[in-house]
Amino acid sequence: MDPLDRLDDAAAAAAFRRLVRHLRHRTDAENIDLMGLAGFCRNCLSDWVGEAGGLDKATARETIYGMPYDEWKARHQGEATPEQLRRMEESVAKNDTQGAAVAPPARPGL
């Protein structure tokens, strides 16, 4: 059994909330850069929350972003550069789409 599966749900939930609040604070860490480094971003987290909690996409995104997604994009998201898109594509290609990691995004430049 994976040690992560033995982690108490309350501890896991507290750590998840801390991660989300950290990402809300670090608006300088853009989704495209997160995708380029780790193969996931805030949108991925919102998709996972939506799937796990039965939330619609807009509600799940507002849960993660702390505001409506369109408002967050207008305030904090710049245009992705070709280099950022290249890094994202390379990073996402490493994801295990059959298991624990995330599938590639529906559209580049999240």
JOPE-V144668 format. One record per residue. N is the residue number from 0. RES is the residue in one letter. PHI is phi as a letter, one per 30 degrees, with the letter a starting at -180 (999 if undefined). Layout:
n:res:phi
N:RES:PHI
N:RES:PHI
This chain:
n:res:phi
0:M:999
1:D:d
2:P:e
3:L:d
4:D:d
5:R:c
6:L:d
7:D:e
8:D:e
9:A:d
10:A:d
11:A:d
12:A:d
13:A:d
14:A:d
15:F:d
16:R:d
17:R:d
18:L:e
19:V:d
20:R:d
21:H:d
22:L:d
23:R:d
24:H:d
25:R:c
26:T:d
27:D:d
28:A:d
29:E:d
30:N:e
31:I:d
32:D:d
33:L:d
34:M:d
35:G:d
36:L:c
37:A:b
38:G:i
39:F:a
40:C:b
41:R:d
42:N:d
43:C:d
44:L:e
45:S:d
46:D:d
47:W:d
48:V:d
49:G:d
50:E:d
51:A:d
52:G:c
53:G:i
54:L:c
55:D:d
56:K:e
57:A:d
58:T:d
59:A:d
60:R:d
61:E:d
62:T:d
63:I:d
64:Y:d
65:G:i
66:M:a
67:P:e
68:Y:e
69:D:d
70:E:d
71:W:d
72:K:e
73:A:d
74:R:d
75:H:b
76:Q:c
77:G:c
78:E:d
79:A:d
80:T:d
81:P:e
82:E:d
83:Q:d
84:L:d
85:R:d
86:R:d
87:M:d
88:E:d
89:E:d
90:S:d
91:V:d
92:A:d
93:K:d
94:N:d
95:D:d
96:T:d
97:Q:c
98:G:b
99:A:d
100:A:d
101:V:c
102:A:d
103:P:e
104:P:d
105:A:d
106:R:b
107:P:d
108:G:i
109:L:f
